[in-house]
């Protein structure tokens, strides 16, 4: 028979993770500022709360471990115990608490904490007796509790399982697709009552969609806050001194995006520590402080987030990369600097020795493939002896976006609105023929033009007027020549099928009201493709 308290297990596990994460963060800060009593007090509060929660749930191993940790922190606070002697054991204890939570999530038993508690007891020779365990419950015997001081507060937030949020998102996507079908029927029947009902339903569905998406948004700090401990441990393992600085942790991304980028960030941070940051003696020899620095920042730009991972290490050795690339047949002897930098994602390594952390060359290749699979992109900049910067641009959400529908060769395509600068109609005679591409003049600026009908092998008849979608990527602009602008609407992004996954000009698909599958253009790849003019029809067909 399931105990009544078991229904609170999910809530306990969720809150326990938050407390353990906070404990790790404060311990890392205390390691830098060992005299700052605020970090000790914060850890004490987390441990005390976790202990009470664990005791209530009959997780006695966890409760007893938390009790021993309180004794250790109390001794450190009263300067009866050196912080330096206890820091590694505190980290081990926090790791054990984390493993316990994971074990309970998998419906297994708690981790045995007996040996760890004995180690902690050795650190503290004096028993304080403030807390004792009686009949599997923790009781406070040194402080009087005023029962009347407790009040029942209103519940302002609850924890919801991710599966339920995913289900709500799927349902909102189905509502959106059916709304499109209703819109099509409304246009065909032209019934005033149907129009009124459909318009009202459309507004309700938009509100549902917005709020479901907001409920899935998670601060990126949820991922970032796990990295300081990882950086500390890896640096210690490699006998390096590394400090990590994080900014923009409050930037929110869809949970699905957070899930996808976490592994990539781990690869990049491990790469920075292993290949980027030098040993203290090497840094001193090159005029740097012995402690290296890694910066992890997030900023928001419209419907995207930019995540930057930078270090002040040795930087990329372009000559070694070029030689390795040439030997692997990836680079030509006259390769440009940009080509050399981009080749680091091709799956080879310049490191002569393989370590437990990296060196096989697969890490960055995995990162690039993973990032591009969610419609994101990655860039890298580096200066010798100054460090390396990785920039990842990711969408805020992978589920629903606003898009412009265009017609190309009697077929519909969708272009994400976030990438569109403006829409224009130009006289065909005003399109300029440059040396290698065509261009349109906009505000005294020559903007290269790509004719999508030719690119997709569906050449349209010549017209007096040409409709053009101006897209932007950073400071670069490109004009996409299309047959017609159709409409803008929210769309549900679906992954590409195996048949068209290799087509580099498409990022996904969507289903419209008629049931037709529409391809979504990949703006990132269109920006880097060669400019195709009307005289390059044969070459364009070859590229498809």
ZAMARGU-4260 file (C-alpha; in steps of 0.2 Angstrom, whole numbers, plus 5000, padded with zeros to 4 digits):
<rodrens>
0) 5000/5000/5000 | 5007/5017/4995 | 5010/5028/5010 | 5001/5045/5010 | 5018/5055/5010
5) 5023/5046/4994 | 5012/5058/4984 | 5024/5072/4989 | 5039/5063/4982 | 5040/5073/4966
10) 5039/5089/4975 | 5052/5084/4987 | 5064/5078/4973 | 5061/5095/4964 | 5065/5106/4979
15) 5079/5095/4984 | 5088/5098/4968 | 5086/5117/4970 | 5094/5116/4988 | 5108/5105/4982
20) 5112/5116/4968 | 5112/5131/4979 | 5123/5122/4991 | 5136/5118/4978 | 5136/5136/4972
25) 5138/5143/4989 | 5152/5131/4993 | 5161/5136/4977 | 5160/5155/4982 | 5166/5151/4999
30) 5181/5143/4992 | 5185/5160/4984 | 5180/5170/4999 | 5183/5158/5014 | 5179/5172/5027
35) 5162/5177/5020 | 5150/5170/5033 | 5135/5173/5022 | 5139/5158/5011 | 5140/5147/5026
40) 5123/5154/5032 | 5115/5151/5015 | 5122/5133/5015 | 5116/5130/5033 | 5098/5136/5028
45) 5098/5124/5013 | 5104/5109/5023 | 5092/5112/5037 | 5077/5113/5025 | 5083/5098/5016
50) 5085/5088/5032 | 5067/5093/5038 | 5060/5088/5021 | 5070/5071/5021 | 5064/5067/5039
55) 5046/5070/5034 | 5047/5059/5019 | 5056/5045/5030 | 5072/5047/5020 | 5083/5044/5035
60) 5100/5042/5027 | 5098/5059/5019 | 5092/5067/5035 | 5106/5060/5045 | 5119/5066/5032
65) 5112/5083/5033 | 5113/5083/5052 | 5131/5079/5051 | 5134/5092/5038 | 5126/5105/5050
70) 5138/5100/5063 | 5153/5103/5051 | 5147/5120/5045 | 5144/5125/5063 | 5162/5120/5068
75) 5168/5130/5053 | 5157/5145/5057 | 5164/5145/5075 | 5182/5143/5069 | 5184/5126/5077
80) 5187/5118/5061 | 5197/5124/5046 | 5188/5126/5030 | 5202/5120/5019 | 5202/5103/5028
85) 5183/5101/5025 | 5180/5107/5008 | 5183/5091/4998 | 5172/5081/5010 | 5158/5094/5009
90) 5159/5092/4990 | 5158/5073/4992 | 5143/5075/5003 | 5134/5086/4991 | 5138/5074/4977
95) 5131/5060/4988 | 5115/5070/4991 | 5113/5072/4972 | 5116/5053/4969 | 5102/5050/4982
100) 5090/5061/4973 | 5094/5052/4956 | 5092/5035/4964 | 5075/5040/4972 | 5070/5047/4955
105) 5073/5030/4948 | 5062/5022/4961 | 5077/5015/4970 | 5083/5016/4988 | 5093/5030/4996
110) 5112/5030/4995 | 5121/5022/5010 | 5128/5037/5020 | 5136/5028/5035 | 5154/5029/5029
115) 5152/5047/5024 | 5144/5052/5041 | 5159/5044/5050 | 5171/5054/5040 | 5161/5070/5044
120) 5161/5065/5063 | 5180/5064/5063 | 5180/5082/5058 | 5170/5087/5072 | 5175/5081/5089
125) 5161/5089/5099 | 5143/5084/5098 | 5132/5099/5099 | 5116/5089/5102 | 5104/5102/5095
130) 5096/5089/5084 | 5092/5071/5088 | 5084/5057/5078 | 5069/5048/5088 | 5058/5035/5080
135) 5065/5040/5062 | 5059/5058/5065 | 5071/5073/5068 | 5066/5083/5083 | 5073/5100/5088
140) 5077/5099/5107 | 5086/5116/5110 | 5074/5128/5102 | 5056/5131/5107 | 5044/5133/5093
145) 5030/5145/5094 | 5016/5135/5085 | 5005/5151/5084 | 5019/5159/5073 | 5015/5148/5059
150) 5003/5154/5045 | 4996/5145/5030 | 5002/5155/5015 | 4993/5155/4998 | 5001/5144/4985
155) 5008/5155/4971 | 5017/5141/4961 | 5017/5122/4959 | 5029/5110/4951 | 5023/5102/4935
160) 5030/5087/4927 | 5039/5090/4910 | 5028/5076/4902 | 5012/5087/4905 | 5020/5102/4898
165) 5025/5092/4882 | 5007/5086/4881 | 5000/5103/4883 | 5012/5109/4869 | 5007/5095/4858
170) 4988/5099/4861 | 4991/5118/4857 | 5000/5113/4841 | 4985/5102/4836 | 4973/5117/4840
175) 4984/5129/4829 | 4983/5117/4814 | 4965/5115/4816 | 4963/5134/4817 | 4971/5135/4800
180) 4959/5123/4793 | 4944/5133/4800 | 4952/5149/4793 | 4952/5141/4776 | 4933/5135/4777
185) 4929/5152/4783 | 4936/5160/4768 | 4927/5148/4757 | 4910/5149/4765 | 4910/5168/4769
190) 4897/5165/4783 | 4896/5180/4795 | 4892/5169/4810 | 4905/5156/4806 | 4918/5171/4804
195) 4913/5178/4821 | 4915/5162/4830 | 4931/5157/4820 | 4939/5174/4824 | 4935/5172/4843
200) 4941/5155/4843 | 4957/5161/4835 | 4960/5173/4849 | 4958/5160/4862 | 4970/5148/4854
205) 4983/5162/4852 | 4981/5165/4871 | 4982/5147/4875 | 4998/5145/4864 | 5007/5160/4871
210) 5004/5154/4889 | 5009/5136/4886 | 5025/5142/4878 | 5028/5154/4893 | 5025/5139/4905
215) 5039/5130/4896 | 5052/5144/4897 | 5066/5140/4909 | 5081/5152/4914 | 5097/5147/4906
220) 5104/5148/4923 | 5096/5131/4926 | 5110/5124/4915 | 5124/5137/4918 | 5123/5134/4937
225) 5129/5116/4935 | 5145/5121/4927 | 5156/5130/4941 | 5158/5113/4950 | 5162/5104/4934
230) 5175/5118/4930 | 5182/5117/4947 | 5184/5098/4947 | 5192/5097/4929 | 5204/5111/4933
235) 5210/5103/4949 | 5212/5086/4940 | 5223/5094/4927 | 5232/5105/4940 | 5226/5121/4932
240) 5218/5136/4940 | 5202/5141/4932 | 5189/5154/4937 | 5172/5154/4928 | 5161/5170/4926
245) 5143/5168/4921 | 5131/5182/4915 | 5114/5182/4908 | 5108/5167/4918 | 5090/5175/4919
250) 5088/5173/4900 | 5074/5161/4897 | 5073/5148/4884 | 5061/5134/4880 | 5064/5118/4890
255) 5067/5108/4873 | 5081/5121/4868 | 5089/5119/4886 | 5089/5100/4884 | 5097/5101/4867
260) 5111/5113/4871 | 5117/5107/4888 | 5128/5093/4881 | 5136/5105/4868 | 5140/5117/4882
265) 5149/5103/4892 | 5159/5099/4877 | 5165/5117/4874 | 5169/5120/4892 | 5179/5104/4893
270) 5188/5109/4877 | 5192/5126/4885 | 5200/5119/4900 | 5209/5105/4892 | 5215/5114/4876
275) 5213/5132/4880 | 5219/5137/4898 | 5237/5134/4901 | 5246/5127/4916 | 5250/5141/4929
280) 5268/5141/4926 | 5265/5142/4907 | 5253/5157/4910 | 5266/5166/4921 | 5280/5163/4907
285) 5269/5172/4894 | 5265/5186/4906 | 5247/5181/4911 | 5240/5178/4929 | 5242/5160/4935
290) 5223/5159/4935 | 5214/5157/4919 | 5196/5164/4916 | 5181/5156/4907 | 5166/5167/4903
295) 5149/5160/4900 | 5137/5173/4895 | 5119/5173/4887 | 5111/5188/4879 | 5094/5189/4870
300) 5091/5197/4852 | 5073/5197/4846 | 5068/5178/4845 | 5085/5171/4848 | 5098/5169/4862
305) 5117/5171/4859 | 5127/5160/4871 | 5146/5164/4872 | 5159/5153/4879 | 5176/5162/4880
310) 5193/5159/4888 | 5209/5169/4890 | 5220/5154/4885 | 5232/5150/4872 | 5220/5152/4857
315) 5220/5141/4842 | 5236/5136/4833 | 5231/5140/4815 | 5247/5132/4808 | 5244/5116/4817
320) 5226/5116/4812 | 5230/5119/4794 | 5243/5106/4793 | 5232/5093/4801 | 5217/5098/4789
325) 5228/5096/4774 | 5235/5079/4780 | 5217/5073/4782 | 5211/5080/4765 | 5199/5093/4773
330) 5209/5109/4769 | 5218/5115/4753 | 5236/5123/4755 | 5228/5140/4750 | 5214/5139/4763
335) 5208/5155/4771 | 5208/5159/4789 | 5190/5157/4790 | 5191/5140/4782 | 5205/5135/4794
340) 5194/5140/4809 | 5178/5131/4803 | 5188/5115/4800 | 5190/5112/4818 | 5172/5106/4818
345) 5176/5092/4805 | 5181/5079/4817 | 5200/5079/4818 | 5211/5084/4832 | 5229/5092/4833
350) 5232/5085/4850 | 5246/5072/4850 | 5240/5064/4867 | 5222/5058/4870 | 5216/5062/4888
355) 5201/5057/4898 | 5194/5074/4894 | 5197/5076/4875 | 5209/5074/4861 | 5200/5062/4849
360) 5193/5076/4838 | 5175/5071/4839 | 5169/5084/4852 | 5167/5099/4842 | 5160/5089/4827
365) 5147/5082/4839 | 5143/5100/4845 | 5141/5107/4828 | 5129/5093/4822 | 5119/5094/4838
370) 5117/5113/4837 | 5113/5113/4819 | 5100/5100/4822 | 5089/5112/4832 | 5091/5126/4819
375) 5105/5135/4828 | 5122/5139/4822 | 5140/5141/4830 | 5154/5152/4826 | 5172/5154/4833
380) 5185/5167/4835 | 5202/5166/4841 | 5218/5175/4844 | 5235/5167/4848 | 5239/5169/4866
385) 5223/5179/4869 | 5210/5165/4870 | 5195/5158/4860 | 5177/5163/4859 | 5163/5152/4854
390) 5146/5160/4849 | 5130/5149/4848 | 5114/5157/4842 | 5099/5147/4847 | 5080/5150/4844
395) 5070/5154/4860 | 5059/5140/4856 | 5058/5125/4844 | 5040/5123/4843 | 5030/5137/4836
400) 5036/5152/4826 | 5029/5167/4816 | 5032/5164/4797 | 5029/5172/4780 | 5022/5161/4767
405) 5028/5164/4749 | 5025/5156/4732 | 5039/5149/4722 | 5035/5140/4706 | 5017/5137/4711
410) 5022/5129/4728 | 5022/5137/4745 | 5037/5139/4756 | 5038/5147/4774 | 5051/5160/4779
415) 5054/5163/4798 | 5048/5181/4802 | 5063/5183/4814 | 5075/5183/4800 | 5065/5195/4788
420) 5071/5213/4787 | 5058/5219/4775 | 5047/5215/4759 | 5049/5225/4743 | 5043/5225/4725
425) 5056/5231/4712 | 5056/5234/4693 | 5065/5219/4684 | 5075/5232/4675 | 5082/5239/4691
430) 5090/5223/4696 | 5109/5225/4693 | 5120/5212/4686 | 5136/5211/4696 | 5152/5201/4692
435) 5146/5185/4700 | 5128/5189/4706 | 5113/5200/4704 | 5109/5213/4716 | 5095/5226/4721
440) 5098/5243/4727 | 5090/5248/4743 | 5094/5264/4753 | 5110/5266/4742 | 5115/5248/4747
445) 5118/5234/4735 | 5110/5219/4742 | 5114/5202/4733 | 5099/5193/4726 | 5096/5174/4725
450) 5082/5168/4714 | 5074/5154/4724 | 5065/5148/4708 | 5081/5144/4700 | 5089/5138/4716
455) 5075/5125/4718 | 5075/5121/4699 | 5058/5129/4696 | 5061/5144/4685 | 5047/5156/4684
460) 5042/5166/4669 | 5050/5184/4668 | 5039/5198/4675 | 5040/5217/4675 | 5039/5217/4694
465) 5049/5206/4705 | 5044/5203/4723 | 5059/5201/4735 | 5061/5196/4753 | 5076/5205/4762
470) 5083/5193/4775 | 5096/5198/4788 | 5110/5188/4797 | 5120/5200/4808 | 5125/5214/4797
475) 5124/5204/4781 | 5108/5205/4770 | 5102/5195/4756 | 5087/5197/4744 | 5076/5181/4740
480) 5067/5183/4724 | 5050/5174/4725 | 5034/5174/4714 | 5022/5181/4727 | 5020/5186/4745
485) 5005/5176/4753 | 5002/5178/4771 | 5010/5178/4789 | 5004/5166/4802 | 5010/5155/4817
490) 5017/5138/4812 | 5021/5122/4821 | 5039/5117/4816 | 5041/5098/4812 | 5058/5090/4809
495) 5063/5086/4791 | 5060/5068/4785 | 5075/5057/4780 | 5072/5061/4761 | 5075/5079/4762
500) 5086/5081/4778 | 5101/5083/4766 | 5094/5097/4757 | 5104/5111/4765 | 5091/5125/4761
505) 5077/5119/4772 | 5076/5119/4791 | 5060/5110/4794 | 5042/5107/4789 | 5025/5113/4794
510) 5007/5108/4790 | 4994/5121/4784 | 4975/5121/4785 | 4973/5111/4769 | 4984/5097/4776
515) 4998/5101/4764 | 5016/5100/4770 | 5026/5116/4768 | 5045/5117/4768 | 5053/5130/4780
520) 5068/5139/4772 | 5084/5138/4782 | 5090/5156/4782 | 5107/5153/4789 | 5112/5142/4775
525) 5104/5153/4762 | 5115/5167/4768 | 5131/5158/4765 | 5126/5149/4749 | 5134/5157/4733
530) 5123/5171/4725 | 5114/5163/4710 | 5109/5174/4695 | 5097/5170/4682 | 5111/5165/4670
535) 5117/5151/4682 | 5101/5140/4680 | 5111/5124/4676 | 5123/5126/4691 | 5108/5130/4703
540) 5100/5113/4698 | 5116/5104/4701 | 5117/5111/4719 | 5100/5105/4723
</rodrens>
